[in-house]
C-alpha cells in the first residue's frame, strides 16, 4: 500500500523538518538548548510517535477514513508546531 508508506514518509519529513528548523533558529539566535525550543522538539517527537502508532493500527473499521483522519491530524499538529516555531524566531 503506497498510501500508507507515503503517509509515514510525510509524517517523518514534516516533523523532522520542524525539529531541524528549531535547531537552525536556535543556532542563528545563539539560544541553543532553550526551553521553548526543547518543548517544540519534545512535542514533535510525541506527535510523531502518536501518528505512527495510529497509522500502524490495523483493527479499524474503515482503513481509508482512518488514514485520512491521521493525515488531517498531521496537518493540524504541524500547523500548531510551526506557529510555536515562528514565535521562537
HTML snippet that shows the backbone in 3Dmol.js (N, CA, C, O; Angstrom):
<script src="https://3Dmol.org/build/3Dmol-min.js"></script>
<div id="view" style="width:600px;height:400px;position:relative"></div>
<script>
const pdb = `
ATOM      1  N   UNK A   1       0.836  -1.189   0.000  1.00  0.00           N
ATOM      2  CA  UNK A   1       0.000   0.000   0.000  1.00  0.00           C
ATOM      3  C   UNK A   1       0.877   1.247   0.000  1.00  0.00           C
ATOM      4  O   UNK A   1       1.429   1.636   1.030  1.00  0.00           O
ATOM      5  N   UNK A   2       0.992   1.847  -1.136  1.00  0.00           N
ATOM      6  CA  UNK A   2       1.825   3.037  -1.274  1.00  0.00           C
ATOM      7  C   UNK A   2       1.290   4.187  -0.432  1.00  0.00           C
ATOM      8  O   UNK A   2       2.068   5.016   0.040  1.00  0.00           O
ATOM      9  N   UNK A   3      -0.012   4.253  -0.236  1.00  0.00           N
ATOM     10  CA  UNK A   3      -0.617   5.328   0.531  1.00  0.00           C
ATOM     11  C   UNK A   3      -0.094   5.350   1.966  1.00  0.00           C
ATOM     12  O   UNK A   3       0.214   6.415   2.500  1.00  0.00           O
ATOM     13  N   UNK A   4       0.006   4.192   2.580  1.00  0.00           N
ATOM     14  CA  UNK A   4       0.500   4.106   3.955  1.00  0.00           C
ATOM     15  C   UNK A   4       1.978   4.481   3.997  1.00  0.00           C
ATOM     16  O   UNK A   4       2.407   5.214   4.888  1.00  0.00           O
ATOM     17  N   UNK A   5       2.740   3.995   3.061  1.00  0.00           N
ATOM     18  CA  UNK A   5       4.171   4.305   3.008  1.00  0.00           C
ATOM     19  C   UNK A   5       4.373   5.808   2.822  1.00  0.00           C
ATOM     20  O   UNK A   5       5.221   6.411   3.479  1.00  0.00           O
ATOM     21  N   UNK A   6       3.592   6.410   1.925  1.00  0.00           N
ATOM     22  CA  UNK A   6       3.706   7.851   1.694  1.00  0.00           C
ATOM     23  C   UNK A   6       3.305   8.648   2.924  1.00  0.00           C
ATOM     24  O   UNK A   6       3.927   9.662   3.238  1.00  0.00           O
ATOM     25  N   UNK A   7       2.273   8.198   3.621  1.00  0.00           N
ATOM     26  CA  UNK A   7       1.833   8.889   4.830  1.00  0.00           C
ATOM     27  C   UNK A   7       2.920   8.832   5.903  1.00  0.00           C
ATOM     28  O   UNK A   7       3.189   9.828   6.575  1.00  0.00           O
ATOM     29  N   UNK A   8       3.538   7.669   6.061  1.00  0.00           N
ATOM     30  CA  UNK A   8       4.623   7.545   7.035  1.00  0.00           C
ATOM     31  C   UNK A   8       5.798   8.456   6.667  1.00  0.00           C
ATOM     32  O   UNK A   8       6.403   9.074   7.542  1.00  0.00           O
ATOM     33  N   UNK A   9       6.117   8.536   5.382  1.00  0.00           N
ATOM     34  CA  UNK A   9       7.194   9.417   4.931  1.00  0.00           C
ATOM     35  C   UNK A   9       6.837  10.879   5.208  1.00  0.00           C
ATOM     36  O   UNK A   9       7.678  11.653   5.665  1.00  0.00           O
ATOM     37  N   UNK A  10       5.584  11.251   4.928  1.00  0.00           N
ATOM     38  CA  UNK A  10       5.145  12.622   5.172  1.00  0.00           C
ATOM     39  C   UNK A  10       5.268  12.981   6.653  1.00  0.00           C
ATOM     40  O   UNK A  10       5.743  14.063   6.998  1.00  0.00           O
ATOM     41  N   UNK A  11       4.840  12.073   7.515  1.00  0.00           N
ATOM     42  CA  UNK A  11       4.945  12.302   8.961  1.00  0.00           C
ATOM     43  C   UNK A  11       6.407  12.516   9.332  1.00  0.00           C
ATOM     44  O   UNK A  11       6.742  13.455  10.055  1.00  0.00           O
ATOM     45  N   UNK A  12       7.259  11.652   8.839  1.00  0.00           N
ATOM     46  CA  UNK A  12       8.690  11.739   9.156  1.00  0.00           C
ATOM     47  C   UNK A  12       9.303  13.032   8.646  1.00  0.00           C
ATOM     48  O   UNK A  12      10.017  13.710   9.384  1.00  0.00           O
ATOM     49  N   UNK A  13       9.035  13.382   7.398  1.00  0.00           N
ATOM     50  CA  UNK A  13       9.641  14.564   6.806  1.00  0.00           C
ATOM     51  C   UNK A  13       9.127  15.852   7.454  1.00  0.00           C
ATOM     52  O   UNK A  13       9.916  16.740   7.778  1.00  0.00           O
ATOM     53  N   UNK A  14       7.826  15.956   7.641  1.00  0.00           N
ATOM     54  CA  UNK A  14       7.250  17.188   8.187  1.00  0.00           C
ATOM     55  C   UNK A  14       7.765  17.446   9.601  1.00  0.00           C
ATOM     56  O   UNK A  14       8.240  18.539   9.905  1.00  0.00           O
ATOM     57  N   UNK A  15       7.668  16.441  10.455  1.00  0.00           N
ATOM     58  CA  UNK A  15       8.091  16.635  11.840  1.00  0.00           C
ATOM     59  C   UNK A  15       9.612  16.741  11.940  1.00  0.00           C
ATOM     60  O   UNK A  15      10.128  17.468  12.789  1.00  0.00           O
ATOM     61  N   UNK A  16      10.326  16.026  11.083  1.00  0.00           N
ATOM     62  CA  UNK A  16      11.781  16.144  11.052  1.00  0.00           C
ATOM     63  C   UNK A  16      12.219  17.534  10.621  1.00  0.00           C
ATOM     64  O   UNK A  16      13.177  18.079  11.169  1.00  0.00           O
ATOM     65  N   UNK A  17      11.531  18.110   9.650  1.00  0.00           N
ATOM     66  CA  UNK A  17      11.853  19.462   9.199  1.00  0.00           C
ATOM     67  C   UNK A  17      11.581  20.492  10.293  1.00  0.00           C
ATOM     68  O   UNK A  17      12.323  21.464  10.430  1.00  0.00           O
ATOM     69  N   UNK A  18      10.534  20.284  11.063  1.00  0.00           N
ATOM     70  CA  UNK A  18      10.226  21.205  12.163  1.00  0.00           C
ATOM     71  C   UNK A  18      11.330  21.141  13.216  1.00  0.00           C
ATOM     72  O   UNK A  18      11.784  22.173  13.709  1.00  0.00           O
ATOM     73  N   UNK A  19      11.756  19.934  13.554  1.00  0.00           N
ATOM     74  CA  UNK A  19      12.842  19.785  14.534  1.00  0.00           C
ATOM     75  C   UNK A  19      14.123  20.436  14.007  1.00  0.00           C
ATOM     76  O   UNK A  19      14.817  21.131  14.750  1.00  0.00           O
ATOM     77  N   UNK A  20      14.431  20.217  12.747  1.00  0.00           N
ATOM     78  CA  UNK A  20      15.624  20.819  12.147  1.00  0.00           C
ATOM     79  C   UNK A  20      15.536  22.341  12.159  1.00  0.00           C
ATOM     80  O   UNK A  20      16.536  23.022  12.388  1.00  0.00           O
ATOM     81  N   UNK A  21      14.342  22.872  11.911  1.00  0.00           N
ATOM     82  CA  UNK A  21      14.151  24.325  11.923  1.00  0.00           C
ATOM     83  C   UNK A  21      14.397  24.901  13.315  1.00  0.00           C
ATOM     84  O   UNK A  21      14.939  25.999  13.446  1.00  0.00           O
ATOM     85  N   UNK A  22      14.003  24.168  14.352  1.00  0.00           N
ATOM     86  CA  UNK A  22      14.279  24.617  15.720  1.00  0.00           C
ATOM     87  C   UNK A  22      15.780  24.760  15.924  1.00  0.00           C
ATOM     88  O   UNK A  22      16.248  25.773  16.444  1.00  0.00           O
ATOM     89  N   UNK A  23      16.531  23.749  15.514  1.00  0.00           N
ATOM     90  CA  UNK A  23      17.987  23.804  15.660  1.00  0.00           C
ATOM     91  C   UNK A  23      18.597  24.964  14.876  1.00  0.00           C
ATOM     92  O   UNK A  23      19.502  25.638  15.367  1.00  0.00           O
ATOM     93  N   UNK A  24      18.112  25.194  13.680  1.00  0.00           N
ATOM     94  CA  UNK A  24      18.641  26.281  12.853  1.00  0.00           C
ATOM     95  C   UNK A  24      18.342  27.640  13.481  1.00  0.00           C
ATOM     96  O   UNK A  24      19.216  28.504  13.547  1.00  0.00           O
ATOM     97  N   UNK A  25      17.117  27.823  13.935  1.00  0.00           N
ATOM     98  CA  UNK A  25      16.742  29.103  14.554  1.00  0.00           C
ATOM     99  C   UNK A  25      17.539  29.329  15.834  1.00  0.00           C
ATOM    100  O   UNK A  25      18.041  30.427  16.075  1.00  0.00           O
ATOM    101  N   UNK A  26      17.650  28.286  16.651  1.00  0.00           N
ATOM    102  CA  UNK A  26      18.403  28.436  17.895  1.00  0.00           C
ATOM    103  C   UNK A  26      19.872  28.745  17.625  1.00  0.00           C
ATOM    104  O   UNK A  26      20.471  29.569  18.315  1.00  0.00           O
ATOM    105  N   UNK A  27      20.439  28.101  16.646  1.00  0.00           N
ATOM    106  CA  UNK A  27      21.847  28.342  16.320  1.00  0.00           C
ATOM    107  C   UNK A  27      22.050  29.759  15.790  1.00  0.00           C
ATOM    108  O   UNK A  27      23.032  30.415  16.135  1.00  0.00           O
ATOM    109  N   UNK A  28      21.134  30.228  14.962  1.00  0.00           N
ATOM    110  CA  UNK A  28      21.285  31.570  14.400  1.00  0.00           C
ATOM    111  C   UNK A  28      21.044  32.653  15.450  1.00  0.00           C
ATOM    112  O   UNK A  28      21.590  33.751  15.344  1.00  0.00           O
ATOM    113  N   UNK A  29      20.224  32.348  16.465  1.00  0.00           N
ATOM    114  CA  UNK A  29      19.954  33.316  17.535  1.00  0.00           C
ATOM    115  C   UNK A  29      20.861  33.121  18.743  1.00  0.00           C
ATOM    116  O   UNK A  29      20.745  33.847  19.731  1.00  0.00           O
ATOM    117  N   UNK A  30      21.751  32.158  18.670  1.00  0.00           N
ATOM    118  CA  UNK A  30      22.665  31.826  19.777  1.00  0.00           C
ATOM    119  C   UNK A  30      21.896  31.467  21.058  1.00  0.00           C
ATOM    120  O   UNK A  30      22.301  31.832  22.161  1.00  0.00           O
ATOM    121  N   UNK A  31      20.778  30.744  20.888  1.00  0.00           N
ATOM    122  CA  UNK A  31      19.967  30.319  22.039  1.00  0.00           C
ATOM    123  C   UNK A  31      19.857  28.798  22.070  1.00  0.00           C
ATOM    124  O   UNK A  31      18.799  28.261  22.399  1.00  0.00           O
ATOM    125  N   UNK A  32      20.924  28.113  21.736  1.00  0.00           N
ATOM    126  CA  UNK A  32      20.923  26.656  21.656  1.00  0.00           C
ATOM    127  C   UNK A  32      20.463  26.043  22.978  1.00  0.00           C
ATOM    128  O   UNK A  32      20.971  26.399  24.042  1.00  0.00           O
ATOM    129  N   UNK A  33      19.514  25.133  22.909  1.00  0.00           N
ATOM    130  CA  UNK A  33      19.027  24.431  24.089  1.00  0.00           C
ATOM    131  C   UNK A  33      18.008  25.204  24.897  1.00  0.00           C
ATOM    132  O   UNK A  33      17.851  24.944  26.090  1.00  0.00           O
ATOM    133  N   UNK A  34      17.316  26.142  24.287  1.00  0.00           N
ATOM    134  CA  UNK A  34      16.330  26.931  25.020  1.00  0.00           C
ATOM    135  C   UNK A  34      15.146  26.054  25.434  1.00  0.00           C
ATOM    136  O   UNK A  34      14.865  25.027  24.817  1.00  0.00           O
ATOM    137  N   UNK A  35      14.459  26.490  26.500  1.00  0.00           N
ATOM    138  CA  UNK A  35      13.300  25.725  26.974  1.00  0.00           C
ATOM    139  C   UNK A  35      12.212  25.660  25.918  1.00  0.00           C
ATOM    140  O   UNK A  35      11.587  24.617  25.723  1.00  0.00           O
ATOM    141  N   UNK A  36      11.986  26.775  25.238  1.00  0.00           N
ATOM    142  CA  UNK A  36      10.938  26.822  24.222  1.00  0.00           C
ATOM    143  C   UNK A  36      11.264  25.887  23.060  1.00  0.00           C
ATOM    144  O   UNK A  36      10.392  25.171  22.567  1.00  0.00           O
ATOM    145  N   UNK A  37      12.516  25.900  22.630  1.00  0.00           N
ATOM    146  CA  UNK A  37      12.946  25.027  21.539  1.00  0.00           C
ATOM    147  C   UNK A  37      12.836  23.561  21.913  1.00  0.00           C
ATOM    148  O   UNK A  37      12.372  22.741  21.122  1.00  0.00           O
ATOM    149  N   UNK A  38      13.267  23.238  23.125  1.00  0.00           N
ATOM    150  CA  UNK A  38      13.169  21.848  23.590  1.00  0.00           C
ATOM    151  C   UNK A  38      11.720  21.398  23.699  1.00  0.00           C
ATOM    152  O   UNK A  38      11.411  20.238  23.428  1.00  0.00           O
ATOM    153  N   UNK A  39      10.828  22.300  24.091  1.00  0.00           N
ATOM    154  CA  UNK A  39       9.405  21.954  24.191  1.00  0.00           C
ATOM    155  C   UNK A  39       8.826  21.637  22.810  1.00  0.00           C
ATOM    156  O   UNK A  39       8.036  20.704  22.661  1.00  0.00           O
ATOM    157  N   UNK A  40       9.223  22.416  21.809  1.00  0.00           N
ATOM    158  CA  UNK A  40       8.748  22.165  20.440  1.00  0.00           C
ATOM    159  C   UNK A  40       9.267  20.816  19.946  1.00  0.00           C
ATOM    160  O   UNK A  40       8.519  20.042  19.348  1.00  0.00           O
ATOM    161  N   UNK A  41      10.536  20.535  20.194  1.00  0.00           N
ATOM    162  CA  UNK A  41      11.129  19.259  19.778  1.00  0.00           C
ATOM    163  C   UNK A  41      10.442  18.094  20.482  1.00  0.00           C
ATOM    164  O   UNK A  41      10.117  17.089  19.850  1.00  0.00           O
ATOM    165  N   UNK A  42      10.221  18.225  21.784  1.00  0.00           N
ATOM    166  CA  UNK A  42       9.551  17.163  22.532  1.00  0.00           C
ATOM    167  C   UNK A  42       8.148  16.913  22.010  1.00  0.00           C
ATOM    168  O   UNK A  42       7.728  15.765  21.866  1.00  0.00           O
ATOM    169  N   UNK A  43       7.413  17.998  21.723  1.00  0.00           N
ATOM    170  CA  UNK A  43       6.057  17.846  21.206  1.00  0.00           C
ATOM    171  C   UNK A  43       6.078  17.199  19.820  1.00  0.00           C
ATOM    172  O   UNK A  43       5.203  16.392  19.508  1.00  0.00           O
ATOM    173  N   UNK A  44       7.057  17.538  18.989  1.00  0.00           N
ATOM    174  CA  UNK A  44       7.167  16.939  17.657  1.00  0.00           C
ATOM    175  C   UNK A  44       7.442  15.442  17.765  1.00  0.00           C
ATOM    176  O   UNK A  44       6.895  14.660  16.988  1.00  0.00           O
ATOM    177  N   UNK A  45       8.274  15.035  18.706  1.00  0.00           N
ATOM    178  CA  UNK A  45       8.590  13.619  18.886  1.00  0.00           C
ATOM    179  C   UNK A  45       7.370  12.847  19.385  1.00  0.00           C
ATOM    180  O   UNK A  45       7.091  11.744  18.916  1.00  0.00           O
ATOM    181  N   UNK A  46       6.648  13.430  20.333  1.00  0.00           N
ATOM    182  CA  UNK A  46       5.435  12.781  20.846  1.00  0.00           C
ATOM    183  C   UNK A  46       4.399  12.662  19.736  1.00  0.00           C
ATOM    184  O   UNK A  46       3.742  11.630  19.604  1.00  0.00           O
ATOM    185  N   UNK A  47       4.253  13.713  18.941  1.00  0.00           N
ATOM    186  CA  UNK A  47       3.308  13.691  17.819  1.00  0.00           C
ATOM    187  C   UNK A  47       3.703  12.622  16.812  1.00  0.00           C
ATOM    188  O   UNK A  47       2.847  11.893  16.311  1.00  0.00           O
ATOM    189  N   UNK A  48       4.997  12.527  16.512  1.00  0.00           N
ATOM    190  CA  UNK A  48       5.487  11.507  15.584  1.00  0.00           C
ATOM    191  C   UNK A  48       5.117  10.105  16.075  1.00  0.00           C
ATOM    192  O   UNK A  48       4.557   9.303  15.327  1.00  0.00           O
ATOM    193  N   UNK A  49       5.437   9.823  17.339  1.00  0.00           N
ATOM    194  CA  UNK A  49       5.143   8.501  17.902  1.00  0.00           C
ATOM    195  C   UNK A  49       3.653   8.195  17.851  1.00  0.00           C
ATOM    196  O   UNK A  49       3.248   7.086  17.502  1.00  0.00           O
ATOM    197  N   UNK A  50       2.841   9.187  18.202  1.00  0.00           N
ATOM    198  CA  UNK A  50       1.387   9.009  18.227  1.00  0.00           C
ATOM    199  C   UNK A  50       0.833   8.738  16.827  1.00  0.00           C
ATOM    200  O   UNK A  50       0.018   7.834  16.640  1.00  0.00           O
ATOM    201  N   UNK A  51       1.278   9.524  15.850  1.00  0.00           N
ATOM    202  CA  UNK A  51       0.752   9.362  14.489  1.00  0.00           C
ATOM    203  C   UNK A  51       1.205   8.051  13.855  1.00  0.00           C
ATOM    204  O   UNK A  51       0.422   7.396  13.167  1.00  0.00           O
ATOM    205  N   UNK A  52       2.449   7.663  14.077  1.00  0.00           N
ATOM    206  CA  UNK A  52       2.925   6.394  13.520  1.00  0.00           C
ATOM    207  C   UNK A  52       2.150   5.228  14.145  1.00  0.00           C
ATOM    208  O   UNK A  52       1.814   4.267  13.452  1.00  0.00           O
ATOM    209  N   UNK A  53       1.867   5.307  15.438  1.00  0.00           N
ATOM    210  CA  UNK A  53       1.077   4.259  16.099  1.00  0.00           C
ATOM    211  C   UNK A  53      -0.320   4.191  15.493  1.00  0.00           C
ATOM    212  O   UNK A  53      -0.866   3.103  15.312  1.00  0.00           O
ATOM    213  N   UNK A  54      -0.895   5.340  15.182  1.00  0.00           N
ATOM    214  CA  UNK A  54      -2.233   5.359  14.569  1.00  0.00           C
ATOM    215  C   UNK A  54      -2.208   4.784  13.157  1.00  0.00           C
ATOM    216  O   UNK A  54      -3.135   4.078  12.759  1.00  0.00           O
ATOM    217  N   UNK A  55      -1.161   5.079  12.401  1.00  0.00           N
ATOM    218  CA  UNK A  55      -1.051   4.529  11.042  1.00  0.00           C
ATOM    219  C   UNK A  55      -0.918   3.011  11.101  1.00  0.00           C
ATOM    220  O   UNK A  55      -1.500   2.306  10.276  1.00  0.00           O
ATOM    221  N   UNK A  56      -0.161   2.504  12.064  1.00  0.00           N
ATOM    222  CA  UNK A  56       0.074   1.060  12.174  1.00  0.00           C
ATOM    223  C   UNK A  56      -1.101   0.296  12.780  1.00  0.00           C
ATOM    224  O   UNK A  56      -1.115  -0.935  12.766  1.00  0.00           O
ATOM    225  N   UNK A  57      -2.077   1.016  13.307  1.00  0.00           N
ATOM    226  CA  UNK A  57      -3.245   0.361  13.906  1.00  0.00           C
ATOM    227  C   UNK A  57      -4.041  -0.346  12.815  1.00  0.00           C
ATOM    228  O   UNK A  57      -4.452   0.273  11.833  1.00  0.00           O
ATOM    229  N   UNK A  58      -4.252  -1.629  12.995  1.00  0.00           N
ATOM    230  CA  UNK A  58      -4.896  -2.427  11.939  1.00  0.00           C
ATOM    231  C   UNK A  58      -6.365  -2.752  12.217  1.00  0.00           C
ATOM    232  O   UNK A  58      -7.105  -3.102  11.298  1.00  0.00           O
ATOM    233  N   UNK A  59      -6.782  -2.642  13.454  1.00  0.00           N
ATOM    234  CA  UNK A  59      -8.145  -3.058  13.789  1.00  0.00           C
ATOM    235  C   UNK A  59      -9.138  -1.897  13.724  1.00  0.00           C
ATOM    236  O   UNK A  59      -9.912  -1.672  14.654  1.00  0.00           O
ATOM    237  N   UNK A  60      -9.102  -1.166  12.609  1.00  0.00           N
ATOM    238  CA  UNK A  60     -10.042  -0.068  12.403  1.00  0.00           C
ATOM    239  C   UNK A  60     -11.110  -0.520  11.410  1.00  0.00           C
ATOM    240  O   UNK A  60     -10.874  -1.377  10.559  1.00  0.00           O
ATOM    241  N   UNK A  61     -12.274   0.074  11.544  1.00  0.00           N
ATOM    242  CA  UNK A  61     -13.397  -0.348  10.710  1.00  0.00           C
ATOM    243  C   UNK A  61     -13.215   0.097   9.255  1.00  0.00           C
ATOM    244  O   UNK A  61     -13.358  -0.704   8.332  1.00  0.00           O
ATOM    245  N   UNK A  62     -12.904   1.362   9.064  1.00  0.00           N
ATOM    246  CA  UNK A  62     -12.728   1.902   7.714  1.00  0.00           C
ATOM    247  C   UNK A  62     -11.302   2.447   7.603  1.00  0.00           C
ATOM    248  O   UNK A  62     -11.019   3.564   8.037  1.00  0.00           O
ATOM    249  N   UNK A  63     -10.428   1.663   7.030  1.00  0.00           N
ATOM    250  CA  UNK A  63      -8.992   1.994   6.975  1.00  0.00           C
ATOM    251  C   UNK A  63      -8.741   3.301   6.226  1.00  0.00           C
ATOM    252  O   UNK A  63      -7.927   4.120   6.654  1.00  0.00           O
ATOM    253  N   UNK A  64      -9.438   3.494   5.110  1.00  0.00           N
ATOM    254  CA  UNK A  64      -9.225   4.685   4.295  1.00  0.00           C
ATOM    255  C   UNK A  64      -9.608   5.948   5.070  1.00  0.00           C
ATOM    256  O   UNK A  64      -8.864   6.929   5.053  1.00  0.00           O
ATOM    257  N   UNK A  65     -10.737   5.937   5.736  1.00  0.00           N
ATOM    258  CA  UNK A  65     -11.173   7.088   6.528  1.00  0.00           C
ATOM    259  C   UNK A  65     -10.229   7.320   7.705  1.00  0.00           C
ATOM    260  O   UNK A  65      -9.946   8.462   8.069  1.00  0.00           O
ATOM    261  N   UNK A  66      -9.748   6.239   8.290  1.00  0.00           N
ATOM    262  CA  UNK A  66      -8.821   6.341   9.412  1.00  0.00           C
ATOM    263  C   UNK A  66      -7.525   7.029   8.983  1.00  0.00           C
ATOM    264  O   UNK A  66      -7.023   7.905   9.688  1.00  0.00           O
ATOM    265  N   UNK A  67      -6.989   6.637   7.839  1.00  0.00           N
ATOM    266  CA  UNK A  67      -5.747   7.239   7.350  1.00  0.00           C
ATOM    267  C   UNK A  67      -5.947   8.706   6.956  1.00  0.00           C
ATOM    268  O   UNK A  67      -5.042   9.525   7.116  1.00  0.00           O
ATOM    269  N   UNK A  68      -7.135   9.028   6.441  1.00  0.00           N
ATOM    270  CA  UNK A  68      -7.448  10.425   6.133  1.00  0.00           C
ATOM    271  C   UNK A  68      -7.463  11.261   7.399  1.00  0.00           C
ATOM    272  O   UNK A  68      -6.983  12.395   7.413  1.00  0.00           O
ATOM    273  N   UNK A  69      -8.017  10.694   8.463  1.00  0.00           N
ATOM    274  CA  UNK A  69      -8.056  11.394   9.747  1.00  0.00           C
ATOM    275  C   UNK A  69      -6.648  11.599  10.298  1.00  0.00           C
ATOM    276  O   UNK A  69      -6.351  12.641  10.882  1.00  0.00           O
ATOM    277  N   UNK A  70      -5.789  10.610  10.112  1.00  0.00           N
ATOM    278  CA  UNK A  70      -4.402  10.733  10.569  1.00  0.00           C
ATOM    279  C   UNK A  70      -3.703  11.836   9.795  1.00  0.00           C
ATOM    280  O   UNK A  70      -2.951  12.617  10.378  1.00  0.00           O
ATOM    281  N   UNK A  71      -3.937  11.915   8.493  1.00  0.00           N
ATOM    282  CA  UNK A  71      -3.327  12.966   7.670  1.00  0.00           C
ATOM    283  C   UNK A  71      -3.816  14.345   8.122  1.00  0.00           C
ATOM    284  O   UNK A  71      -3.026  15.286   8.198  1.00  0.00           O
ATOM    285  N   UNK A  72      -5.112  14.468   8.422  1.00  0.00           N
ATOM    286  CA  UNK A  72      -5.666  15.735   8.917  1.00  0.00           C
ATOM    287  C   UNK A  72      -5.025  16.115  10.250  1.00  0.00           C
ATOM    288  O   UNK A  72      -4.700  17.279  10.482  1.00  0.00           O
ATOM    289  N   UNK A  73      -4.847  15.125  11.123  1.00  0.00           N
ATOM    290  CA  UNK A  73      -4.224  15.379  12.419  1.00  0.00           C
ATOM    291  C   UNK A  73      -2.777  15.841  12.240  1.00  0.00           C
ATOM    292  O   UNK A  73      -2.309  16.722  12.961  1.00  0.00           O
ATOM    293  N   UNK A  74      -2.072  15.246  11.282  1.00  0.00           N
ATOM    294  CA  UNK A  74      -0.703  15.677  10.984  1.00  0.00           C
ATOM    295  C   UNK A  74      -0.694  17.146  10.582  1.00  0.00           C
ATOM    296  O   UNK A  74       0.139  17.916  11.060  1.00  0.00           O
ATOM    297  N   UNK A  75      -1.610  17.535   9.714  1.00  0.00           N
ATOM    298  CA  UNK A  75      -1.680  18.928   9.266  1.00  0.00           C
ATOM    299  C   UNK A  75      -1.954  19.867  10.436  1.00  0.00           C
ATOM    300  O   UNK A  75      -1.330  20.921  10.554  1.00  0.00           O
ATOM    301  N   UNK A  76      -2.892  19.477  11.298  1.00  0.00           N
ATOM    302  CA  UNK A  76      -3.260  20.305  12.443  1.00  0.00           C
ATOM    303  C   UNK A  76      -2.085  20.457  13.408  1.00  0.00           C
ATOM    304  O   UNK A  76      -1.774  21.566  13.843  1.00  0.00           O
ATOM    305  N   UNK A  77      -1.439  19.355  13.738  1.00  0.00           N
ATOM    306  CA  UNK A  77      -0.314  19.375  14.673  1.00  0.00           C
ATOM    307  C   UNK A  77       0.875  20.133  14.090  1.00  0.00           C
ATOM    308  O   UNK A  77       1.541  20.888  14.798  1.00  0.00           O
ATOM    309  N   UNK A  78       1.140  19.932  12.808  1.00  0.00           N
ATOM    310  CA  UNK A  78       2.264  20.623  12.162  1.00  0.00           C
ATOM    311  C   UNK A  78       2.020  22.129  12.150  1.00  0.00           C
ATOM    312  O   UNK A  78       2.942  22.909  12.392  1.00  0.00           O
ATOM    313  N   UNK A  79       0.801  22.538  11.874  1.00  0.00           N
ATOM    314  CA  UNK A  79       0.467  23.960  11.879  1.00  0.00           C
ATOM    315  C   UNK A  79       0.679  24.558  13.261  1.00  0.00           C
ATOM    316  O   UNK A  79       1.213  25.658  13.397  1.00  0.00           O
ATOM    317  N   UNK A  80       0.257  23.828  14.282  1.00  0.00           N
ATOM    318  CA  UNK A  80       0.435  24.283  15.655  1.00  0.00           C
ATOM    319  C   UNK A  80       1.917  24.422  16.006  1.00  0.00           C
ATOM    320  O   UNK A  80       2.328  25.410  16.614  1.00  0.00           O
ATOM    321  N   UNK A  81       2.711  23.428  15.620  1.00  0.00           N
ATOM    322  CA  UNK A  81       4.149  23.475  15.901  1.00  0.00           C
ATOM    323  C   UNK A  81       4.833  24.607  15.134  1.00  0.00           C
ATOM    324  O   UNK A  81       5.755  25.237  15.652  1.00  0.00           O
ATOM    325  N   UNK A  82       4.394  24.864  13.919  1.00  0.00           N
ATOM    326  CA  UNK A  82       5.000  25.931  13.113  1.00  0.00           C
ATOM    327  C   UNK A  82       4.678  27.299  13.720  1.00  0.00           C
ATOM    328  O   UNK A  82       5.520  28.198  13.703  1.00  0.00           O
ATOM    329  N   UNK A  83       3.466  27.459  14.253  1.00  0.00           N
ATOM    330  CA  UNK A  83       3.134  28.713  14.932  1.00  0.00           C
ATOM    331  C   UNK A  83       4.058  28.941  16.130  1.00  0.00           C
ATOM    332  O   UNK A  83       4.534  30.054  16.352  1.00  0.00           O
ATOM    333  N   UNK A  84       4.307  27.883  16.897  1.00  0.00           N
ATOM    334  CA  UNK A  84       5.227  27.984  18.034  1.00  0.00           C
ATOM    335  C   UNK A  84       6.639  28.274  17.540  1.00  0.00           C
ATOM    336  O   UNK A  84       7.377  29.044  18.155  1.00  0.00           O
ATOM    337  N   UNK A  85       7.004  27.652  16.430  1.00  0.00           N
ATOM    338  CA  UNK A  85       8.336  27.838  15.858  1.00  0.00           C
ATOM    339  C   UNK A  85       8.536  29.290  15.425  1.00  0.00           C
ATOM    340  O   UNK A  85       9.608  29.861  15.625  1.00  0.00           O
ATOM    341  N   UNK A  86       7.499  29.881  14.833  1.00  0.00           N
ATOM    342  CA  UNK A  86       7.584  31.272  14.399  1.00  0.00           C
ATOM    343  C   UNK A  86       7.770  32.226  15.587  1.00  0.00           C
ATOM    344  O   UNK A  86       8.453  33.243  15.466  1.00  0.00           O
ATOM    345  N   UNK A  87       7.171  31.900  16.717  1.00  0.00           N
ATOM    346  CA  UNK A  87       7.350  32.724  17.914  1.00  0.00           C
ATOM    347  C   UNK A  87       8.779  32.593  18.457  1.00  0.00           C
ATOM    348  O   UNK A  87       9.312  33.520  19.067  1.00  0.00           O
ATOM    349  N   UNK A  88       9.384  31.430  18.222  1.00  0.00           N
ATOM    350  CA  UNK A  88      10.745  31.178  18.681  1.00  0.00           C
ATOM    351  C   UNK A  88      11.735  32.075  17.954  1.00  0.00           C
ATOM    352  O   UNK A  88      12.689  32.580  18.546  1.00  0.00           O
ATOM    353  N   UNK A  89      11.489  32.266  16.648  1.00  0.00           N
ATOM    354  CA  UNK A  89      12.419  33.025  15.813  1.00  0.00           C
ATOM    355  C   UNK A  89      12.149  34.458  15.920  1.00  0.00           C
ATOM    356  O   UNK A  89      12.832  35.263  15.286  1.00  0.00           O
TER     357      UNK A  89
END
`;
const viewer = $3Dmol.createViewer("view");
viewer.addModel(pdb, "pdb");
viewer.setStyle({}, {cartoon: {color: "spectrum"}});
viewer.zoomTo();
viewer.render();
</script>
